[in-house]
Amino acid sequence: MLLRYKKAFEKISMGLLSFMPQEKDVKKLLETIHQYETDPNWHLFLWKREEDLVGIVGVRMQDSNGIIQHISVNPSHRGEGIGKEMIQNLPSILHTTSIQPSDDTKSFFEKCQMENEEE
């Protein structure tokens, strides 16, 4: 289940975002979190499985298009389809039919799309 980011999730969000190669630096992580907290076009969601927050997806809205800026899953939960589920749930929560990857998330996004076609 996707949950909208709130300040109480800041530390777990930073931890999940740190799994992305471009978000290793603490200063960069703080800037990214600040962007999601202050820019009304940037939306951050966490994926809750049972009692744990195990995934994160960040989207920048451009007109009515959602562009996935960040997507990450806790390594101990990878391979369970969480990333694919997060992507599939975004259109309804963002009220858009257009979800596209950024350059940083393109390979993961395409992998999820291929898995959808195989099902």
C-alpha positions as CSV (number, residue, x, y, z in Angstrom):
1,M,0.0,0.0,0.0
2,L,1.3,3.4,-0.9
3,L,1.4,6.0,1.8
4,R,2.0,9.7,1.2
5,Y,5.3,11.0,2.8
6,K,5.1,12.8,6.1
7,K,7.8,14.3,8.3
8,A,7.6,11.3,10.7
9,F,8.9,9.1,7.8
10,E,11.9,11.3,7.1
11,K,14.6,8.9,8.5
12,I,13.2,5.8,6.8
13,S,12.7,7.8,3.6
14,M,16.3,8.9,3.6
15,G,17.4,5.4,4.2
16,L,15.4,4.0,1.3
17,L,16.5,6.9,-1.0
18,S,20.2,6.2,-0.1
19,F,20.0,2.9,-2.1
20,M,19.8,5.0,-5.3
21,P,23.3,5.6,-6.7
22,Q,22.9,9.4,-7.0
23,E,21.6,9.8,-3.4
24,K,24.6,8.4,-1.4
25,D,25.6,11.7,0.1
26,V,23.8,12.9,3.3
27,K,23.7,16.5,2.1
28,K,22.2,15.4,-1.3
29,L,19.6,13.3,0.6
30,L,18.6,16.2,2.8
31,E,18.2,18.4,-0.3
32,T,16.1,15.7,-2.0
33,I,13.8,15.3,1.0
34,H,13.5,19.1,1.3
35,Q,12.5,19.2,-2.4
36,Y,9.7,16.7,-1.8
37,E,8.5,18.6,1.4
38,T,8.4,22.1,-0.2
39,D,7.6,21.7,-4.0
40,P,3.9,21.1,-4.6
41,N,4.8,19.3,-7.9
42,W,7.0,16.7,-6.2
43,H,5.3,13.8,-4.4
44,L,6.9,11.1,-2.3
45,F,5.3,7.8,-1.3
46,L,6.4,4.9,0.8
47,W,5.3,1.3,0.3
48,K,4.0,-0.4,3.4
49,R,4.1,-4.2,3.6
50,E,2.6,-5.6,6.8
51,E,4.1,-3.3,9.4
52,D,7.3,-2.3,7.5
53,L,8.0,0.6,5.1
54,V,10.0,-1.3,2.5
55,G,9.9,0.9,-0.7
56,I,9.8,4.5,-1.8
57,V,8.8,6.2,-5.0
58,G,9.1,9.9,-5.8
59,V,7.3,11.6,-8.7
60,R,7.6,15.0,-10.2
61,M,4.3,16.2,-11.8
62,Q,4.8,18.1,-15.1
63,D,1.4,19.2,-16.4
64,S,-0.6,16.0,-16.0
65,N,2.4,13.7,-16.5
66,G,4.1,12.0,-13.6
67,I,7.8,11.5,-13.9
68,I,9.4,9.0,-11.6
69,Q,12.4,10.7,-10.1
70,H,13.2,8.1,-7.4
71,I,12.3,4.5,-6.8
72,S,13.9,2.1,-4.4
73,V,13.2,-1.0,-2.5
74,N,14.9,-2.3,0.7
75,P,17.4,-4.9,-0.5
76,S,16.0,-7.6,1.8
77,H,12.6,-7.2,0.0
78,R,13.9,-7.0,-3.6
79,G,12.5,-9.5,-6.1
80,E,9.1,-9.5,-4.5
81,G,7.4,-7.3,-7.1
82,I,7.3,-4.2,-4.8
83,G,8.7,-1.8,-7.4
84,K,6.2,-3.0,-10.0
85,E,3.3,-2.7,-7.5
86,M,4.4,0.9,-6.6
87,I,4.5,1.9,-10.3
88,Q,1.1,0.2,-10.9
89,N,-0.5,2.1,-8.0
90,L,0.8,5.6,-8.9
91,P,-1.7,6.5,-11.6
92,S,-4.7,6.2,-9.3
93,I,-3.1,8.0,-6.4
94,L,-1.8,10.9,-8.6
95,H,-5.0,11.0,-10.8
96,T,-3.1,10.7,-14.0
97,T,-2.8,8.1,-16.8
98,S,0.7,9.1,-17.8
99,I,3.6,7.8,-15.7
100,Q,7.1,8.0,-17.2
101,P,10.6,7.4,-15.9
102,S,13.4,9.9,-15.5
103,D,16.8,9.0,-16.9
104,D,17.8,7.7,-13.5
105,T,14.8,5.4,-13.2
106,K,14.4,4.3,-16.8
107,S,16.1,0.9,-16.6
108,F,14.1,-0.1,-13.6
109,F,10.9,1.2,-15.0
110,E,11.4,-0.7,-18.3
111,K,12.2,-3.9,-16.3
112,C,8.8,-3.5,-14.5
113,Q,7.0,-3.0,-17.8
114,M,8.6,-6.1,-19.3
115,E,7.4,-8.1,-16.3
116,N,3.9,-6.8,-16.8
117,E,3.9,-8.0,-20.5
118,E,5.1,-11.5,-19.4
119,E,2.2,-12.0,-17.1
